[in-house]
């Protein structure tokens, strides 16, 4: 019977006591639909559950996650993978395969396009192309300080 009690205590320690404690505001990697995404801890729900905000995504994608989904702290810049499939569908885009940079863009310099930025869409003109992953856009009605390089998955069509 003592061995059963010892096994219960050991399993409780393994489940509840062998993880990092993350603080509110920390930048961490979080497993989101099978990939690691950068996120900020925005609340601590319990000793094993956190509320996180995925960097670069709207607050509607904030999520309560268990500590096993938090993969560690981020030090330095983080490379963000394409959005999860369900997020891409909700945003009206499709995730771009990693080999897409080698495929020429279906757009041309001078094309007027609509570009998604967060939950809004802006009209712009393509000023340069470097494949599908680097499309230089100037936004109509805005100064050159707002020009940016976008990937084709942010362009939702020609105007």
N, C-alpha and C positions, 0 to 999 in steps of 0.2 A: 504494500500500500504506500510505503514511503517513496518508492521509485515513481509512482504515479504522481504524487504531490510534487516531487522534484521535477518531473517532466513538465507539469503544468506551469511551475514557476519559471523554468527555463524557456518555455515557449512564449510566456508572457513577456519576458525580457527581450527575446528576439523580435517579437512583433512590435512592442511598444517602446523599447528602450534603446534600440540600435539604429537610430537615424539622426541626421542633422536637424537642429532646430533652425528654421529660417525666420528672419525678422521681416516685418512690414517694410516694403520699399526695396528689398533685395532683388537683384536681377538674376534670374535662374533659368535653367533649361527645364522644360516640362514636356513630357510625352503627350502629344496631341494627335490622335488617330495614327499611331505607329511611328511618328517622327518627332524629333526633339525641336521645340520652338522656344525662342527667348520670351520670357514673361516676367512680370513684376508681381511680387507677393503684395496683395493689397489688404489682406485680412487673415488673421489666424482664427480658424473656427474651433480647433481643438488641438491636442498634441499630435494628432496624425492627419489633420485636414487643414488645407489652406485655400483661400480664394485668390485666384491669379488673374491678371490682365495680360493677354498676349500682345506683345509689342507690335505695333503697326496695325492692329485690328480694332474694330469698333467695340464698345463696351458690351454689346449684346453677346459677344463671344466669351466674356469673362466666365470663369468656371470654378466651382469648388473641386479641388483635386486632393486625392490622398497622397501621403508623403512618398509612397512608392512610385508615383508618376513624376515627382520632382527629381531630376537627374543630377543636380548640382548647381553651384554658383557659376555665374559667367564673369570672367575677367577679361576685359578688353572688348573689341567689337565682335558682334555676333552675325554670322551669315544666316539669313532667314530662308528656309526652304519654301517652295511654292505652297500656297494655301491648301489645307485639307480639301478633299473633294467636295464635302458638303458645304464648306465655306465658299469655295469657288462657284458652286452652283448657285448659292444664295446671292453672290455678287454678280452673277451673269457672265462669268469667265470660266475658262477651262485651264487647269494647271498645265504649264508648258513643260514638255519633256526636256531633260537636261541636254540632249543633243541638239536642241532647237537653235542654239547659237550658230551652228554650222549651216543651217538652212537659211537661204536668203529671205528677207522680209517680203510680205505680199504688198507692202506699201512703198511709195516713192517719195523722194524729196518734193515738197510743194503740196502734197496731199493735205487737205483739210480733214481733221479727224476729231472724234470725241474721245476724251481720255478720262478714265475713272480715277478719282483721287478721293480716298476714304469713302464717304457715302454720297459724294457729289460727282457730277460729270461736267467737264470743261471743254470748250472748243479750242483747238490749237492747229498749228501748221507744222508739218515735219520739215526740219531744217537740215538734218543729216541722218544717215543710216549706217549702222555697224552690225548688220545681221538683225535677227529677231530680238536679241537681248539688249541692244543699245540703240534706241530710236530717240533722236534729239527732237524735242518739241518746244515750240514757242507758243504760249497761250495768248489767244487773241484778246486784246483789251488790257493786257498786263505788260509791265516793263520786262526787260531782259533778265532782271534778277529772279524772275519766276520761271525762266526756261529750265527744263530738266531733261534728263535722260531716263526713258521708261522702257520697260520690256513690252513686247507685243501683247501680252496678256492683259495689260491695262488699257489697251485701245479697244473700244467697243464698236468702232465702225467709222466709215468715212462720212463726211458731211456733204 
